[in-house]
Amino acid sequence: MIRAVIIDDERNSRDIISLMLQRYCPDIEAVAQAGNCREGIAQIREQRPQLVFLDLEMPDGTGFDVLTGAYDSTFETIFVTAFEKRYLHTIRFSEVELILKPIDRESLQQAVQAIRQRLGSPGRQERYEVLLHNFGKTTRDVHQIVIPLSGGGEFVASVENIAYVEGGTDKTLFSLSNGDLLQSRRPFRYYTELFAGMRFYQVNNHQMVQLPHIHHIDHERLQLHLHNQSVLDITERRKRELASVWRQQA
């Protein structure tokens, strides 16, 4: 059995999670509940759970405060919230599980299955280090990202070191400033949404470049030359807009 603690300021939400676990995830045992950050930290320290269902906003703080306060405990987290967009860059960049209220069976089971696979795996603590490192920063100032590798495992990268990303059938290639290539098991569309509002620009249907990595634009050949020696094609339609956006970032 996987021991779990449920932390949410709404009693109804705590009861719903507990009931759904009994029905759809019988290997997860809810051993305790808490209605605020202070009680949640106390329950984590007392119960030593393997999994914590954690509301993002509570009267005395946030779920991030709980993680910080329970720094001496090791557990996996599933965030539960109705405010995904507010914390999107923090949670999605760290590859920590998130389900939205009202909770549905499929979302719960998918999140729990991901946790089952991660329990006991190496590098699990890195995700939470990235999460807390990015917490409180604006979308443009996010510094780190966890890249789930297609061959297994994860890689923590500095966002500023990503030169461009390129989409395949169902995976995404990352090209870093030092020339290294990493393949993520997430699709390209996932990253186009994740990097929205940042210094990235989609130059064609399958490539997105980070503007500071552009060395120069070859307007005649419709190509971008990057500082890491990569060369990308750009569509005629996007050429003029890119030149304008790039100058604004310079």
Secondary structure, 3 states (H helix, E strand, C coil): CEEEEEECCCHHHHHHHHHHHHHHCCCEEEEEEECCHHHHHHHHHHHCCCEEEEECEECCEEHHHHHHHCCCCCCEEEEEECCHHHHHHHHHHHCCEEEECCCCHHHHHHHHHHHHHHCCCCCHHHHHHHHHHHCCCCHHHCCEEEEEECCCCEEEEEHHHEEEEEECCCCEEEEECCCCEEEECCCHHHHHHHCCCCCEEECCCCEEEEHHHEEEEECCCCEEEECCCCEEECCHHHHHHHHHHHHHHC
